Amino acid sequence: MFLASDDAKSIAEKIIARSGADACVVKIDGGEDNSLRFARGGATTNVTTSGASLRISSHIGGRIGSATSDSFDDAALDAARARSEEIARMLPVDPEYVAPLGPQAYDASARYDEDASSFRLDALAAKAALAIEAAAAKGVDAFGCAGSARRFSALATSNGLFAYERSSELDLSTTARNKADAWSGWAGAHEFFAARLDAESIARRACAKAAHDQEPVDLEPGDYTVVLEPVAVTELASWVMSAMDARAADEGRSFYSHPGGGTVISEKLFDEKLTIRVDPADPLAPEGGIGWEGVPHRARAFIDKGVVNAFYRSRSWAQKTDAEAIPFARNFIVEGGDASLDDMIRSVKRGVLVTRIWYENMVERKSLLLTGLTRDGNFLIENGRVTAPARNMRFNQRLGELFGNIAALGKTVRTWRAAGSGGAAAAPPMLAERFHFSSKSSGI
């Protein structure tokens, strides 16, 4: 179900008009999703879903009760509203209560493609066909998933706020394997506008990585020079960003806390080559205009030339600390440099080219010690050349050290996220020293 702004507003206003609470908040989300999986020359599964849901939050005496409904008829909406009020009256007073926002000004965000036909299942099948054809031409097998989503989100409060936003997403992820099933390669992309997704380029990159007949090497654990492709940089940078919570830092529970108290705000914590920013107007990875609780996203650098500039801050913590509320951002841009991927490889005497990583987990939050695995395309670099495929490895890496000693950055490009997640990112390839691989994980 895809509601227009006027329809969503009408539903929200009807609920708010009937509310018996001190204040009322209505959040409506919905849309349409398609996905298609393919393997060895044909489609295997396809799914199309459509729906919408609504959450009513009733504020009564410093307490908030919420109820949801996926039915929009009057009886269901009245029942959900009454239930939210009943829940609110049963709860204890919230010592961190904040009243709903009033009207806000939001920055425009280019995240919606008006051409709905480009996001249908038949359009996804055409994208998948290009990957299958490229694999056949290269003599490898292709597997993957194409996905699309068209979403809307509306937020209304009894204090006069109404916000509405649409987004569209399209992604293609392809894994290719050689005929001996001894090696794999991967490539993927995610865009808000269908015309920007180059399925042929994705397929070519995945197939080229897979088309190695030589036996992959097992590398010994240890510290290596690494060339991280943009998708790998995105995954690692996302953990740096997700840890930038003001409350955790203020309370001494964070990498961004000083041991003796206070935070590292305005201090240089990373290499001066590192800038990570959020911007609704960015052409590569725009954040939405509407943040959590309705707080607007604004263009800002969270890390600027290595200096920590800002933290995410909820409205309740902002009220308690007399500071600006800053919503958590799912989308971010890592600023790049002028080195090419080939230049980075040529500069490495012995190291590893890493396509992407997965299954990451935070081992120790205060030091940003992250563990995870490489996946779908490591390559051994010797004397400035890629000489052999290399099997996967587990890493244990402190991200402060990794992003504190950046040897080089390439051009920033849009990277892959699964459609439907609402997230997007842009990052460059990165050359770094002393990346710690802790053990072998000899899959491909």
Order of alpha helices (4+ residues) and beta strands (2+ residues): alpha-beta-beta-beta-alpha-alpha-beta-beta-beta-alpha-beta-alpha-alpha-beta-beta-beta-alpha-beta-alpha-beta-beta-beta-beta-alpha-beta-beta-beta-beta
